[in-house]
Amino acid sequence: MQKIIEGLRLGIYQTFILENNYKYFINGLGITLLVTASALILGLILGIFVAIVRSAHDQQPQNRRNPLLGILNIICRLYLTVIRGTPSMVQLLIMWFVIWASARATDGNMIRCAILSFGINSGAYIAEIVRSGIMSIDKGQMEAGRSLGLTYAATMKGVIIPQAFKNVLPALGNEMITLLKETSIVTVIGLKDLTKGAMIIQSKTYQALVPFLAIAAIYLVMVLFLTWVMDKVERRMRESDIR
């Protein structure tokens, strides 16, 4: 027992104190949060656009369908099929080693590549989440908005999307948490996130237990915090509905 305790003490010292190794966790956490937040914003923009295109196309009468909307719907469906049907790691590898092949291997380029790759990936899942929320709203809501003189875009923005957002908020929260955890694979392109920081410490100290337990604990704390925040937001929305 004493040997185990001494081993843990040594591991903690080597992981956090020796040569200021704790800075790898701090810097890695910053990169992880930056990639997650930026990719989530990009994914929301892309996902909402795709969801509106697909739902608008599906709600058109068969005999009066817009050709341009039909082309956009085909592109969106192809995008969803490809992105949801391939692993996010493969997408990241293609993005860095193929599309960004001529870029210099700097932290800035790797961060931008990761944001774009994860944003595109997340957008495909957010699109289906938001589309399901839009389709769950009664068609009478759209008809009521149009009868009041609102355009289709104004009705979507002011009537449909706010209601759909409330319905899909739990699913969006799960997607945000999934995105946070998936960013750990950026180590494959050399980006020094949390996971890469732990791997660097492990290679320096030959101590694997404490570094990897540390990043597991950090991810767990972040997930618990995000879950708590989402619960608060959902509770607040339910209270506003009751009032």
C-alpha positions, 0 to 999 in steps of 0.5 A: 500500500505504501509503495502505491501511495509513493508511486502516486505521489511521484506520478503527481510530482512528475506530472504537474510540478516537474519542469512546470508540466502543468502548463501543458494542461493549461495550454491544452485546455485553452486550445480544446475550448477554443476549437470546441466553441468555434466549431460549435458556432460554425456548426450552428450556422451551417446546421441551421441553414441546412435544416431550413433548406431541407424543411422548406423543400419538404414543405413545398407542394409537389406541383409548385417546387422551387428548382433552386431550392431543389438543387440546394436540397440535393447538395444538403442531402449529399453533405449530410450523407457524406459527413454522417457516414464517415468517421470524424477522424478520417475527415480531420485527416483529409482536411489536414493532409489533403486539403491543407497539404500545402499549409505550414504545420503551425499551431494557428493553421492546425487550429483553423483546420480543426475548427473547420473540420469539426464545424463541418462535422457538427453542422451535419448533426445539428442540421438534423436536430434542428430540422426535427425541431422545425418539423415538430412545430404544427403547420398552423404556426407557419400559416398563422404567421403568413396570414399576418403578412409575415414573409417565410423568412420572417415567420421562420425567424420569429415564430418557428425557430424559437419554438423549435430551439426549445424542443431540441435544446437537450439534443443540442446540449448532447451534441455540444458535449459530444463535440467537446470530447471528440476534439481530443482526436486533434492529436493526430495532426499534432495539435497540442490540446489536452490529450496531446499535453498528457502524451507529451508528459507521458513521453517525458516522465514515462508515467502514464497513469496520472497524466491520463487520469488527469485529462479524464478528470478535466473532461469529466468536470467540463462535461458535468459543468455543461450538463449543469448549465443545460439543465439550468437553461431548460428549467428556465425555459420551462418556467417561462412557458408556464408563465 
